Amino acid sequence: MIDVQSQPDGRKIEIDKVGVKGLRYPIVVLDRRNREQSTVARVNMYVRLPHRFRGTHMSRFLEILNEVRGRISIKNMQGILHTMQRALDSEEAHLELRFPYFIEKEAPVSRSKSLMEYTSLFAASVREGEGMDFVLGVDVPVHTLCPCSKEISDFGGHNQRSMVRVRVRFRDFVWIEDLVELVERSGSAAIYPLLKRSDEKYVTEQAYQNPCFVEDVVRNAAGSLEGMPEVTWFSVESENEESIHSHAAYAYLERERVEGPDGAFRSPSGRARIKNTL
């Protein structure tokens, strides 16, 4: 049969990423408490398409994914990416997995236990002649109470749920749970799936005693991430779903570790970068 995808293309334009997106697939990831956790990921698989090819072979992405039978981890992602390069004759390959990850949480007073879902991310890429670039991410909701509202009001202060998104590169292993715990300490209070009345009282009062602007949240998280020797790069963004405004409040920062005796962090460009949030 005629292989249309492999036919030459005369426009001589390479495509940065081509492949399959939004594929739902069962995977097994490492769990700090239970060793492993089964979940379902939304998978994106791409390669760089050389200008000489009209198209790529989409079915090969699925064949490669089926070969690992859902057992995808940081340890074998580089092998999967190299297989994509060879099978699709490409210099670059990219693999992204976004999946729900569940952690058992204990309420602060009643000690009631329940499962909390956190959206997590594996994003890996390889290029010809280079090692794998891997980013671990997790989205963590936290509770914040506005310091300004507390200061100017006779009673209370307005509250909101904030979604904090952390992405890290690292040289030694980092658990998803470590990032979740770090972020939950960065807001006014943690969020729980199950709370009794005694727990609600505790969380409400904790937030009132620890008001945080959206700027405070990202700075608190950044300070903790800089204290993790295994982290070499990170980004933190926080979006507050404001309870008394029609808009959301937003803050973002990105830092990389500078090689040297002090291992200090700085903005990747040497100054604050502008991130497109649209």
Secondary structure, DSSP 8 states (H G I E B T S, - for coil): ---STTSB-TT---EEEEEEEEEEEEEEEEETTTEEEEEEEEEEEEEEE-TTBS---HHHHHHHHHHHTT---HHHHHHHHHHHHHHHT-SEEEEEEEEEEEEEEE-TTT--EEEEEEEEEEEEEEETTS--EEEEEEEEEEEEE-HHHHHH-SS---EEEEEEEEEEEESS---HHHHHHHHHTTSSEE--S---HHHHHHHHHHHHHS---HHHHHHHHHHHHHT-TTEEEEEEEEEEE-SSSSSEEEEEEEEEE-SSSS--EE-TTSS-------
